Every structure is written in C-alpha cells, then in structure tokens.
C-alpha cells in the first residue's frame, strides 16, 4: 500500500485491547492504532483470541454444522425470514432466507429459551451459545472502548445505550448471536444468487443482496470457510477471512456506530461468496455476534461534540434507536452511495485525517506537513488546553519564545505555576503553539493527545528530514 497504510488487514490481540487503570501501555496504544487504521483502510480487522476461546468457537461451529444438517430440506412458511425492521430486537431461534440461500439460529438472552435434556419437546440448538455470547460480547465492548480511546472520547462512552451486564430480571438482550449456514447442499431454497466477476478474473457467486450492512455498533464474525468480502477504502472488495488462524475472528463496524460517531466511523459494506461451498457437505457455517444499542435509547453525538469533533447537520438531533432501525440505509447515510474516506493517499491507514474533517473541498491540495502540524497544535490549544484552563479558572498569558527558554530552566518564573496547573509538557516553552518550533509542537501534542505521533510517522519523518511532502491530491 502507499504511504504508511497497512499492507494487509490489521491483526491485534484482544488481550492487548483490554483497558487497564492508569497510563496506557505501549502495546495498548499500538493495538488501538493498528485496529483503527485497519478499520479506516479496510473497514474490518482481525482479532486474535486466546487459545481456549478459539477452541470454544470451533467447537460451537462444529455443533452448528450438525444442527443445520438435520434441518428439513425446505423450511416451513412460518420460519421464512421476513425483513421486518420492526422486529429487529425480537428475532430468536431458527429462521431461513431462501433468497440468500441462508439459514440462521438467533440466540438472544431473555428471549431464547434455555433447553435442557428434560425438555424433549424442544429441538436442541447448537451447543455453547450462552458461553459464546458472553465471550464475544465482552470482546465487542473492549473493541468499542478501543475505538472510543482513539477518537479521544471518555472511557466507556456508549454505556448508556448498551444492555446491562448482566441483564436485569425480565430484560431481553438487544445484542444477538447468530449461528449462520450459507449454501447447505440439502437446503432446497429458491437459490437466487448473483454471478460477479472478481478482480482476479474468477467468477464468484454471491447472494442477491450484495450491499449488506449491519445496523450494529460492532460485529464479530468467525467462520469455518473463507467467503466474507468487505469493501475497502478504494471501493474494492477484499476477502477478509481468507487466512484466519484457529483463534482469529473478523470485526467490523456497523451503522449504529456510524450514527453515534457522527459519521467518523464508516459502516462496513459486506457480502458472502457462496460459490465455493456447494461441493461441501455442510455449506459454510459461521458465528456472528452483533453488539446492538438498546431499543429504548437514543443515538446522539454528544460525546463527539464533547471531545471537540465537528458534527454535521444530519447528526445534530438525537435519533431514537427504534426509529433508526426502521429507516432505510440511504436515509441513514443521507446519500445514495456509502461514504468514503477523504484523507490523502499517503495516509490511507490513518484515521486522524478522517477525524479532523475539513470543510474545504476534499480535492484541494493537501497542506504540507509543517503547516498541518502547526494547525493541529493550534486546534489542541483551543480545544484541550483552553478547556483545562477554563475549568481551573486560569487565564492563559503566554511568554515570548526567547524569554521562556530561560523560564523553563528556572523554578521561579512568571509561567511556572500556570505550566504546572495545566500540565504543560516539560521542556516546552510556554508560548502559543503557532510560535513553537516543530519538535516542541510534537511534545505539546503528545502531552494532550497521547499516541498522536504514532499515527503521523510519515509526516514527522518528512519534517525531520526537511523533505517536501509526498502527499498527492485526491
């Protein structure tokens, strides 16, 4: 890939994304950065689970194969899937979609009955669903918190719109674990599918609905065979589960996260290739956990505004979740096509330019690294430092650069108390960032936005070497 973009889908260990008290570790910051770059560039990432968790997932998929293999060849009318968005939080048990040659078993705590060996009137569902739901639910929340950290949101900003952990009495889970089977040979559905020529010239067979997008916050998928394609930053379809290890799963964002982050995180457009499954015995089985917002809440962008992000008009008003789930995709995106990122080619893998959206035309010539650094520092002064000063009742009175080079060496200087109160970085003169040397600007940014330089390695190297920017206009 060009620039500092990831050459392939980002891989991160789930254990490195679990937040801990205190300062973030280097492994946490690196994992958050890799995850976020992969979501920006590929709309998906690979999550590595522990050995025991991976074994649990594989065992559940094996059970799913047997479950679907014993289903009738054609589903009765009462389990044919109807795409009724009003029932989004009530799906439970087995249902089928012959048009997509797909069968699902939805496990939803509080609604899906727990079957024991004495309940002979019920058929046994795939095994281990309760444990898988708990495992992937925790993982999805950790991933969501990691994305929040990268967006400079406060800790666990989406708690109010998520289910209680654990659920209260008589509560039904909004999130759902779907056990899915594509293209089971013995499933005599309508078998309507489309033929699509892939970029390598091979012919792929996909379900009719090629532009699928989840309405979740985060979705985690584990499959037994490759076949999941996600559209990347360039509009190309990428096979994202082609080389998954036994402990790995795919994660991608959904429409609810797009809405809650004011469009800063674009939803993953995905489709499933069923062409390679017809010669198999079972078809393609997968586990899909969708972390969903609660139905009786609103999706709003207050956290994004509080973090200093710009919020476009279409995201200004809170949207009730039930209303959100019943709107068409085009209404939610406010456009006919899915959004694309507007950052320069040399920064394909970074979410920072996406986060700092400019109102100017995206086709205008990108700013040189030194000027981008100055403007970024000025923004941080306005949003972060001024906020700290306001809360502490401090009036910022900057020194001149020449004078303050002596002040920072002294324990008794006009700006000492102010620098200590607002946490000004040691060794950096207390002057307006516009007047700071570039290296001092970097120290300033690292203090108030930890991890900043990790996502700007290319620009920093250009500044250090004095070379001109290699950015090209979009």
N, C-alpha and C positions, 0 to 999 in steps of 0.2 A: 504494500500500500504506500501511497505517497506520504511524505512528511513523517510525523510521529504517530500515524494511525496504527492500529493493531493489525498485524499481518493475518490474523485468524481470530475466530471467536474467542473472547476473553474467558479464561478459566480462573476461578477463585475458590478457595477452600471455605466452606461455610463456617468452620471453626474460627477463621480469621475475621469474619464479619460480625461475630457476636460482640456487642459493645460491653465494655467494662468501665468501672468507675475510674475517674482520674483522666490524665492526659492520654490521647490515643497513641497506640503503639505504631511503629513503622509498618508492621505487617498489616495493621488495620487500615492505615492511610493508603498503602499501596493496593490493597484488595478493593477498597472503596473506589479508588481511581480506576483500576482495571475494569471493575464491574460497570462503572458509569460510562467509560469510554466505549466499552463493548455495546452497551445499550444504545448509545448515541450513533455508533457506526453500523451496527448490525441489527439493532432492535431486539437483541437477545444476548444471553451469556450462558456459560456453563458453570454449574455449581457442583463442587465436589463434596460429597457427604462422607460420613465415617464408614468404616468397613461394616460395622453391624447394621447401620441404617441402610447401606446399599444392599445387604443380604435380605433385609426385610422387604425392600421394594421388589427385588427379583422374585422372592417367594410369593408376594401378592400378585405379581404379573402371571406367574405360573398358575396360580389358582384361578385368575381371570380367564386364562385360556380354556381351562376345563369347564368353567361356568358357561361361557358363551358357546362352547362346542355342544353342550347338551340342550341349548335352546332350540325351539322349533325352527324349521327352515324358513317360514314366513311368519312374521309377528301378527297377532290378532289386532283388530282395529283399535282396541282400547289402549294399546301401548304404542301406536304410531305417534311419533313426535309431532306436535303442533307448535309452531314457532310463535307462541303467545307470550309476549314480553311481560304481560301482567302476572304470569305465573313464574317469574324468574326465581323467586325465593321459595318455591313450593315443589320443585322437582325432587322426586325421590323414587328409588327403585329402578326397575328396568323400563327402558323405552327405546324405540328404534326410529331411525330416519332412513327409509328405503332410498330416498332420492340421493343421499350421500353414501349409501351402502355402509351405514354406520349404526352400531348398537352401543348403548350406554347403560351403565348401572350407576345411579347417583346416590352417594351416601351423604346424608345431611343430618347431623346430630340434632336430636329434638323432634325429628320428623320420621327418619328411617327407623323402623323397629329393629331392636336387637334380637337376633334369632338365637335360640339355644337348642340343644339337642332334643329337648322335650317338645319343641314347637313343630311337630311333624306336619302341621297344615301349611307351614311356610316353606318355600324353597330356600336352600342355603345360598347366601350371597357369596361373592369372592371373599376369601379369608383375609383377616388382618386389617380391615378397613378402618376400624377405630384407631389402631396404632399408627397407620399411615396418615390418617387425617391429622393426628396430633403432631407427628413428625414434620410433615410438610407445612402445617400451619405455623409452627414455631419458625421454621426456615423462612417462610414468606414474610413474617413480621420482622425478622432480622434483616432480610434483604431490603424491605421497605424503610427500615431505620437507617440503613447504609445509604440509600438514595437520599433520604432526608438530610443526612450529615453532609453529603456532597452539595446539596442545594442550600446549605447554611441555615436550614430550619432548626428549630429547637428539638430537643430529644422527644421521640415518640409523638410527633405532631398529629398523627392520624388516629390516636387512641379513641377519641370521641365518636368516630364513625365506624369503629370496628366492634365486633362482638366482645362480650365479656369473656374473660378467661379465669375460671371455667364459666360455662353458661349458667345462668340462674334457673331456678325451677320454672318449668313451662316455657322456657325460651327455645326458639328454633334458630339454628345456625344460618346465617346469611351466606357464609362461605360453603363451598361444596367440593367434595372429592368425586370425580367422575372416572369410573373404570370404563374404558372405551375399547371397542373392537371394530377395526376397519376391514372390509372386504373378506369376511368369513366365507370360505368357499361354499358351505352348506346353507348360507343365508340367501334365499331367493327373493331379494328385494327388487325394486324397479331397475336397479343397476344403471342409473343415469349418471354418466360421468363425462367429463370433457377431456379431449386429447390436446396436449400442449407440447410444443417443441421446446425443449430446454436449451440453455445457452450452449451446451456442449454438442448440440445436434441430435441428442437422443430424444425419443418420444416418451413423454410422461403422461400418465393417466391420473387426473385429479378429479375430485368431487365437483359437482356443479358450482358450488359456492366458493369460488377461488379467492374472494376477498373477505375472508373471515377475520373478525377482530373480537377479542374478548372484552366484556364490559367490566372486567375485574380491575382491582388495583394491581395485583401481581399474579401471574400464573406460573406454576412449576409443572413440568411435564417429564415423565420418564417412560420410555417406550422400549419394546423388545426388538424392534427393527427400525432401520432408518426410514425416513419418509416425510419428516416435518420440514417444510420450507418457509422461511421468513424473508420478507422483502427488506433489503438493506438501504443504507443512506443513498446509494446511487440508483435505487429503483430496481436492482437485480434480485432475483430470487436465489436465496442461499440455503443449501441443505445444512441444517444446524445440528442434526443428531446423527450425522454420518460416522463419526468416530468417537462416540461416547464410551467411556470406560464403565465398568460394572458399578461404580459408586457415583456416577455422574448423572445429572439431570439438566434440562434446559429451563431457563427462567426468562420471561419476557413481560413487559408492562402492558396494561390494558387501558380501555377508555376512561375508567373511573380515575386512574392516576393522571391521565391527560387532563381531565377536568379539574382535579384537585390541585394540580401544579400549574394551572393557567396555560396549558399547552407547552410547557417547557420539556415535558417528557412525552414523546410521541408514542402512540399505541403501536404494537406490533401487528402488521398485516401478515397473516399466515395461511397456509393451505397444506393439505396432506396428499402425498403421492401414493395411490393405491395400486399402481401398475405392477409393482414388484411383489405384491402379496398374493396374487391369485393362484400361484403354483404352490403355496404353502398349505399346511394342514389346518392352521388355526386362523390365518389372517394376521393383522397387525394389532397387537394389544398394547395399551398404554394406560398410565395413571396420570390424571390431570387434576391438580389442586388449584382452585381459584379463590384467592383471598378477596372477598367482596365487602362493600360497605353495608352497614345496617340499613334496613328499609325505612325506618322512621327517623332518619337523619338527613342533613343537607350537605351537599358538596359545595364548599366555598373556598376561596383563595386567600383567606385572612392570614394564614401562616406565610404565604408567599409575599404578601404585602409587608408583613411584619419583618421579614428578612430583607426587605429592600428591593424585591424583584418588581419589575413592571408588570401590570396586569391589563391585558387588552379588554376592550369593551364587552366582548362576548362572554367574559368570565367574571364580570363585576358583580352580578347578582347571584346569591346562593341558589342552588338547584336541588329541590327535593329528590332523594335517591329514587323513589318510585317513579317520579316523572322522568328522571334521567334514563331509567331502564326502558321506558316505553317510547322514547324518542328514536327517530331513525339515526343511523350513523352520520348521514350527511348533515342533519340538523345539529348534531353534537359537535361536528367538526366545522360547521358553518362554511362548508365549501363542498365542491363536487368530488374532489380528489383528496387523498390522505396527505397529511402535512409532510413536508420535507425540511431537513435542517438547513439553515442558512449560514453555515460557517465556512471559512475559506478552505480550499483543498488541502493546504499544508497542515490543517488542524482537524482532519477528519475524525480522529479518535477522541477529541476533547469535547466535553460538554460545556466548558466555560463560555465559548463564544455564543453557544445557544442560550446560556443563562443570561448573558449580557446583551440581550437583543437591542439592536439599534433601530430607530425609527427611520433611518435613511434607507434608500434603495439598496437591496442586498447585492445589486450588480455594480455598485460603486467600488472604486479601487480601495482595497483594504489599507488600513493605516500601517505605517512602518512600526516595527517592534518598540522602538524607543518612545514613540508618541502614544502607542497603546498602553505602555507601562505607565506613562505619566497620567493618562486619563483614568486608568484603573486605580491608581493611588489616590487621585482626587475623589473618585467615587467612594472609596473606602473611608476617606476622611469625612466626607459628607454624611455617609450612612452609619458607619460604625463608631468612629471616634467622637463625632459630634453627639451621637446618642448617649455614649458613656458620659461625656461632659455634661450634657443636659440633666441626666439622672443624678449626677453628683453635685449639680449646681455650680459647675466650674466654667468660667469664661476663658476661652482659649485666646491667649496672647502670644503669638509666635515670635521667635527671635529672628535675627538675621543669621544667615548661614555662617558667616565668618565669626561672629560673636559666639554662637552656640557651639562651635567646635572646641572652644575653651570651656564653655559651661559644662559640657558632658564629662569633662575631666575633673570637675570640682564638685565637692559635696555641698557647697553653699553657693547656689547661683539662683538667679531670678526664676528659672523654669524648673528647678529641681522638684518642688512639691507637685506641680502640675504633671510632670512626666511620671512621677510615681503614682499619682492618683488615677491616671487613665491608662497606666500600663504601657507607656511609650517604650519601644524597643531600646535596650541598652546600646550605647554607642552610636545611635542615630540622632543627629541634630534636631532640635525641636523647632522645625520650620515647616512652612506649608509644603506638602509633597511636590507641588509644582517646582519648588526650588531645590529639592533634594537631588543629589547625584543618583544615578540609576541603581548602583549597588545598595545605597541606603533605602531607595524606594522598595527594593526587593525585601529587605529586612523589615520594613514597615508593613508590607503586605503579608509577609509570613506571620507576623505577630497577630494581626487582626483577622486574617483568613488562613489558618493553618492548612498546609498542603497545597497552597496556591502555586508555588514554583514547580511542584511535581507535574502539573498539567500544562506548564508553559516552558518545558525544557528546550524546545526548539527556538523559541523567541529569545530565551535567556542566552543560549549559545550564540545567537546572531549578535546580540548586544555585546557580549563579552569579546567576541572576535572582531567586532566592528564591521562585519559584513552586512550588505544590504539585505533586506527581507526577500525571501523567495516566494512570498505569497503571490498567488495569481488570482485575478478577479474571477468570481463565479460566472 
